[in-house]
Amino acid sequence: MAMEQMTQPVQRLEKPRHRRKMPSEANIFLVLIGIALVFELLGWLLVGQSFLFNRQRLVVMILQVSVIGIISVGVTQVIITGGIDLSSGSVVGLTAMVAASLAQTSDYARAVYPMLTDMPVLVPVLAGLAAGAVAGLINGSLIAYTGIPPFIATLGMMVAARGMAKWYTRGQPVSMLSDNYAAIGSGIWPVVIFLLVALIFHIALRYTRYGKFTYAIGANMQAARVSGIDVGRHLIKVYAIAGLLSGLAGVVLSARAISGQAGMGVAYELDAIAAAVIGGTSLSGGVGRITGTVIGTIILGVMTSGFTFLRIDAYYQEIVKGVIIVAAVVADQYRQRKRRKA
Amino acid sequence: MISPVTMRAVRDSGAVPNSEFLLEVEGVRKTFPGVIALDDVSFRLRRGSVHALMGENGAGKSTLMKIIAGIYTPDSGSFKLRGNEIELNSPLDALENGIAMIHQELNLMPYMTVAENIWIRREPKNAFGFVDHRALREKTEELFSRLNIRIDPEINVGELSVANRQMVEIAKAVSYESDVLIMDEPTSALTEREVEHLFEIIRALKAEGKGIVYITHKMNELFEIADEVSVFRDGHYIGTHKADEVTRDDIIRMMVGREITQMFPKEEVPIGDVVLSVKNLTLKGVFHDISFDVRAGEILGLAGLVGSGRSNVAEALFGVTPATSGEISINGRAIDVKTPAIAMRHGMAFLTEDRKDTGCFLVLDILENMQMAVLRDRYVKRGFVSEAEVARECERMREALRIKTPDLNERIENLSGGNQQKVLIGRWLLTRPRILILDEPTRGIDVGAKAEIHRLITKLASEGVAVIMISSEMPEVLGMSDRIMVMHEGRVTGFLDRAEASQVKIMELAAQ
């Protein structure tokens, strides 16, 4: 098309506004630093030691948040499409069971599959990932083809997947897992997996068509449809990826615990959603970044670790966590209202 | 000026001042950002009369009505109710002062009974403070018998037909002892017999001395039910006449009688072969038997009143809401347009009517807004978007379309309506369409941007693009189109060539 012929010098009527946008992560990062410093200060005052300068504590903290972090990378993408995934915690439980049942050693007389012991480590890992992906696929298909709200579809999956996890071994834990499998969850590996997953999807969201379409659907589903995006198919992809990542979290968690238990991952979906929201992902869709989610995950970890460090009751931890989540959303709403007025 | 509260107290005391006019509006002006919706408009409603408001889409009828109903506050002008100056600050203010609006989109709660809906907030209570259902029923029956309405007061509103719901709305308005009733195209969803019943009720209300503001596009209704008619055009008041002293032609002339002041940069370009051919396209209950051809380089205007099915035809062509029967062929080949993606694959592009609802990704930046459609088949390698290349193309588009923004990374919601529209046009031009469907391409944007968009459309046509342009603005349709297709109530009522087309002719076909 000969649009070039129309090219004429542009009148720059509006002065360039030098409002060099700070990445929204900067704010969240400052919040993280602030919270850490408060604990540092309280540490010296109340316990008489440093909170931050303790290598072991930091390692434990990062390890603890890795599993939630892996989940929240998927959940962030779901929330960017304007949806929600309540099933992640249950899917973690289910996939932990499935993966562990294929990672048992032959020394154990009462293995779930006596014929399938001493399998190469890839087998349980792939089985866990596949189970998670299938759960996500079902979520996505329900949302895309029946038009039920994501809240309901994933609520159903949350209940059903937990039930399946319990049914799988009639509630018995799956133990005696191979050393190779256990290695996935030991040392620094969970952290490496978390950061790798975060990096991959950070790139995917920012630089690929998959990412652009994800934001488009969340920003305006109707406009996305009119722009030729196959919204249903794309949503299925996003939910399947979220399920796959929950599966990965299930694998990591069962490897770390060296056992699979049906009760694993209870309420993890809430922490994952909280991490995304604290990290600046908007529940109304179209806005959010993986970097923010990573920081949000670490904020949650710092708080848990800090409260433990100060020997504050677990009850208070939950109360404060609740307040922080609500405060994050209020701040988000406030920001949006201000933007609309501007 | 009397406050609404005082006014209400006076009304409740029963000492209703008697004045000839229920309502007198004078010199009212209302502006919205970038648009003057009403300018120096006057309007008077007599007791016991039906006063029709007429005008094209966007003439200002709805704005005036919303001012009377307390939804908008006018920027200036005076507003007298029963001879007293008053200022209404909310719809509730209006309601409590005896002005009730019967909404086009009905405002009833489907899971509550008819009686509960009518007396909501004012339910009769028994000694314990609970709702007295018997009294509720009796009050409703009394009201219905007065209006000659036959509906069971205890049935859920959700189970009623549209016509009956409308009756309930009217009864509700009357239950407030309103003496000004505003009806906005009340017959648009009614059958002939239901219309008859509605008119009976209107006559009964008239006999009680109430005043009715009646908005309609239908000429025959006007002569059947209205006593007076006021005509509006482009936010201006044109005139008021007794209904039995004017003819249909007078009114059409008043509605359209305007010079085409804007210059349209229409060029004569060679018209090529038929690109898009539509045969007997039907979407059950929405539009029927639509057939037309569009040729390369041709601009086909689509005229008709709001609700005539113009936009629905466009949506069916593009696969947004696929048609139920009929045939669409492109370059002679029949295609089944089930989704927008299929339409795009065949070279179609569709600028939707509603920028906010179906156009912009408000929270995303200009660059992302512009590239979203083209990414389907270009500028992507192995899933990765070629950022530099697409940014360069978008930058070119920005210059070509003169989008006024310092930075493509600005969120689109920070742009003016005209610039947003240009971004969306850019989105479609990047896909290099051969058939361009434009639904109200210049609605709500300023004159300068309008002219630029008109120039652009002409330019595209000269490059051989087939253009279908829906517009409610007569001068735009007349100025831009090679041919005009007029629709009325889901059917094509005629085609007009550029040479023979005039506002009067279009209006005659559009408002039969």
Interface residues (C-beta under 8 A of the other chain):
Chain A: M1 A2 M3 E4 M6 T7 Q8 V10 Q11 R12 L13 E14 K15 P16 R17 K21 Y207 T208 R209 Y210 K212 F213 Y215 A216 A219 N220 Q222 A223 A224 R225 V226 S227 G228 I229 D230 S282 G286 V287 R339 R340 A342
Chain B: F318 V320 T339 P340 A341 A343 M344 F350 T352 D357 T358 G359 C360 F361 L362 V363 L364 E368 Q371 M372 A373 L375 R376 V380 G383 F384 V385 E387 R396 M397 R398 E399 A400 R402 K404 T405 P406 D407 N409 R411 E413 N414 R427 L429 R432 L456 K459 E463
